[in-house]
Amino acid sequence: MDIVGSTITNAGGYQLYVVLSESIKNQEVVDLSMEKATPLSSSFLNSSFGQLIEDFGYSAVKKYVGLSCVKKSDAERIKNYITSLLLILDKER
């Protein structure tokens, strides 16, 4: 929440994308605390994790971005989102 104002909007997702994409480019491992996160919207996930996976691939995102202090419901939401995205991307290839 220090990076984004909320986890509801595309703007918040893009702010997170910018920070995490720089870390991935620099091959820096980041621990992203979700401790004070508001509910995760699809818009936020599309603009952050979705764009990261499309630009760098799932393996790089998994290698350089770790999550901590994640509520069980948010963990499930992220997992389901990524699983669905990977299926869509796989079908496009």
Backbone as numpy.savetxt, mean C-alpha at the origin, in Angstrom:
# Nx Ny Nz CAx CAy CAz Cx Cy Cz
0.02 7.76 9.68 -0.80 8.95 9.68 0.07 10.21 9.68
1.37 10.06 9.96 2.27 11.20 9.87 2.49 11.61 8.41
2.28 10.69 7.50 2.48 10.95 6.07 1.18 11.38 5.41
0.09 10.74 5.75 -1.20 11.01 5.10 -2.18 11.61 6.09
-3.12 12.39 5.60 -4.14 12.95 6.46 -5.19 11.93 6.85
-5.49 11.03 5.90 -6.44 9.96 6.17 -6.17 8.83 5.19
-6.78 7.71 5.47 -6.63 6.56 4.58 -7.93 6.32 3.82
-8.58 7.42 3.49 -9.86 7.36 2.80 -9.78 7.87 1.36
-8.89 8.83 1.10 -8.88 9.50 -0.20 -7.73 9.07 -1.11
-7.90 9.34 -2.40 -6.82 9.14 -3.37 -5.62 10.00 -3.01
-5.88 11.22 -2.55 -4.79 12.14 -2.22 -3.91 11.56 -1.11
-4.54 10.99 -0.10 -3.77 10.35 0.97 -2.98 9.16 0.45
-3.60 8.38 -0.41 -2.92 7.23 -1.00 -1.74 7.66 -1.84
-1.90 8.74 -2.60 -0.81 9.23 -3.44 0.34 9.75 -2.58
0.03 10.42 -1.48 1.09 10.89 -0.57 1.91 9.70 -0.07
1.24 8.63 0.30 1.94 7.44 0.76 2.74 6.82 -0.38
2.15 6.76 -1.57 2.84 6.22 -2.74 4.17 6.95 -2.98
4.15 8.28 -2.93 5.36 9.07 -3.20 6.48 8.68 -2.23
6.16 8.60 -0.96 7.16 8.27 0.05 7.67 6.84 -0.13
6.75 5.89 -0.29 7.15 4.49 -0.42 7.87 4.21 -1.73
7.49 4.88 -2.81 8.16 4.65 -4.09 9.62 5.10 -4.02
9.88 6.20 -3.33 11.27 6.65 -3.16 12.07 5.63 -2.35
11.45 5.07 -1.33 12.13 4.06 -0.51 12.45 2.82 -1.35
11.51 2.39 -2.16 11.74 1.22 -3.00 12.84 1.51 -4.02
12.80 2.68 -4.65 13.84 3.06 -5.62 15.22 3.04 -4.98
15.28 3.47 -3.70 16.55 3.51 -2.97 16.86 2.21 -2.26
16.03 1.20 -2.46 16.16 -0.12 -1.85 16.25 -0.03 -0.32
15.40 0.83 0.25 15.32 1.00 1.69 14.09 0.28 2.23
14.29 -0.49 3.27 13.18 -1.18 3.91 12.44 -0.20 4.82
11.12 -0.18 4.70 10.28 0.73 5.47 9.30 -0.08 6.31
9.15 0.30 7.57 8.13 -0.27 8.43 7.02 0.76 8.54
5.88 0.44 7.96 4.75 1.35 7.92 3.80 1.02 9.06
3.74 1.89 10.06 2.84 1.68 11.19 1.43 2.11 10.81
0.49 1.23 11.03 -0.91 1.50 10.74 -1.69 1.77 12.04
-0.96 2.11 13.08 -1.54 2.24 14.41 -2.73 3.20 14.47
-2.63 4.35 13.85 -3.70 5.35 13.93 -4.48 5.47 12.64
-4.39 4.46 11.79 -5.05 4.51 10.48 -6.57 4.54 10.62
-7.16 5.36 9.78 -8.62 5.38 9.66 -9.00 4.22 8.74
-10.28 3.90 8.58 -10.65 2.80 7.69 -10.06 2.99 6.28
-9.61 1.90 5.68 -8.95 1.93 4.38 -9.97 1.88 3.25
-9.98 2.89 2.41 -10.90 2.89 1.27 -10.21 2.29 0.05
-11.01 1.87 -0.91 -10.48 1.36 -2.17 -9.67 2.44 -2.89
-10.14 3.67 -2.84 -9.41 4.78 -3.47 -8.01 4.91 -2.89
-7.92 4.85 -1.57 -6.62 4.94 -0.91 -5.73 3.78 -1.32
-6.25 2.57 -1.29 -5.47 1.39 -1.65 -5.03 1.43 -3.12
-5.91 1.88 -4.01 -5.55 1.99 -5.43 -4.39 2.95 -5.63
-4.43 4.09 -4.95 -3.43 5.13 -5.14 -2.13 4.86 -4.41
-2.14 3.94 -3.48 -0.92 3.64 -2.73 -0.39 2.26 -3.09
-0.89 1.24 -2.46 -0.39 -0.12 -2.68 -0.61 -0.59 -4.11
-1.76 -0.29 -4.67 -2.04 -0.71 -6.05 -1.05 -0.13 -7.03
-0.80 1.17 -6.92 0.14 1.82 -7.85 1.56 1.33 -7.61
1.93 1.10 -6.36 3.26 0.57 -6.06 3.46 -0.80 -6.71
2.46 -1.66 -6.60 2.56 -3.00 -7.17 2.62 -2.92 -8.69
1.83 -2.05 -9.30 1.87 -1.90 -10.75 3.21 -1.36 -11.23
3.80 -0.42 -10.48 5.06 0.20 -10.90 6.30 -0.62 -10.58
6.30 -1.31 -9.44 7.51 -2.00 -8.98 7.37 -3.51 -8.90
6.15 -4.02 -8.96 5.91 -5.45 -8.81 5.68 -5.82 -7.35
4.92 -6.87 -7.18 4.58 -7.32 -5.83 5.80 -7.71 -5.03
6.77 -8.38 -5.66 7.96 -8.84 -4.94 8.72 -7.68 -4.31
8.89 -6.60 -5.06 9.62 -5.44 -4.52 8.86 -4.79 -3.38
7.55 -4.66 -3.53 6.75 -4.05 -2.47 6.83 -4.91 -1.21
6.72 -6.20 -1.39 6.80 -7.12 -0.24 8.19 -7.07 0.41
9.21 -6.92 -0.39 10.59 -6.90 0.11 10.89 -5.62 0.90
10.39 -4.49 0.44 10.79 -3.21 1.02 9.75 -2.54 1.92
8.51 -3.00 1.90 7.47 -2.36 2.71 6.89 -3.37 3.69
7.10 -3.10 4.96 6.53 -3.93 6.01 5.43 -3.15 6.74
4.48 -3.86 7.28 3.39 -3.23 8.02 3.45 -3.65 9.48
3.19 -2.71 10.36 3.11 -3.03 11.78 1.89 -2.33 12.39
1.50 -2.80 13.55 0.35 -2.24 14.28 -0.90 -2.21 13.40
-1.12 -3.29 12.67 -2.25 -3.37 11.75 -3.42 -4.05 12.45
-4.58 -3.40 12.40 -5.78 -4.03 12.92 -6.10 -5.24 12.06
-6.71 -6.25 12.67 -7.04 -7.47 11.94 -7.90 -7.17 10.72
-8.88 -6.28 10.86 -9.76 -5.95 9.73 -8.99 -5.26 8.60
-8.03 -4.40 8.95 -7.21 -3.74 7.92 -6.28 -4.73 7.24
-5.72 -5.65 8.00 -4.86 -6.67 7.42 -5.62 -7.51 6.41
-6.84 -7.89 6.75 -7.67 -8.66 5.82 -8.02 -7.84 4.58
-8.32 -6.58 4.78 -8.67 -5.70 3.65 -7.49 -5.56 2.70
-6.29 -5.35 3.24 -5.09 -5.23 2.41 -4.80 -6.54 1.70
-4.90 -7.64 2.41 -4.64 -8.96 1.82 -5.61 -9.23 0.67
-6.89 -9.00 0.90 -7.90 -9.23 -0.14 -7.69 -8.30 -1.34
-7.34 -7.06 -1.06 -7.09 -6.09 -2.13 -5.91 -6.56 -3.00
-4.82 -6.93 -2.36 -3.63 -7.34 -3.11 -3.89 -8.63 -3.88
-4.57 -9.57 -3.28 -4.89 -10.83 -3.96 -5.72 -10.55 -5.21
-6.73 -9.71 -5.09 -7.57 -9.36 -6.24 -6.77 -8.63 -7.31
-5.94 -7.70 -6.90 -5.12 -6.94 -7.85 -4.18 -7.86 -8.61
-3.54 -8.78 -7.90 -2.59 -9.70 -8.56 -3.32 -10.60 -9.57
-4.52 -11.00 -9.25 -5.30 -11.80 -10.21 -5.63 -11.00 -11.46
-6.00 -9.75 -11.28 -6.31 -8.88 -12.42 -5.06 -8.64 -13.27
-3.96 -8.34 -12.63 -2.71 -8.08 -13.36 -2.23 -9.33 -14.09
-2.42 -10.48 -13.47 -2.01 -11.73 -14.10 -2.82 -12.00 -15.35
-4.11 -11.70 -15.30 -4.98 -11.91 -16.46 -4.63 -10.96 -17.61
-4.13 -9.76 -17.26 -3.76 -8.78 -18.29 -2.48 -9.15 -19.01
-1.68 -10.01 -18.42 -0.39 -10.37 -19.03 -0.50 -11.50 -19.95
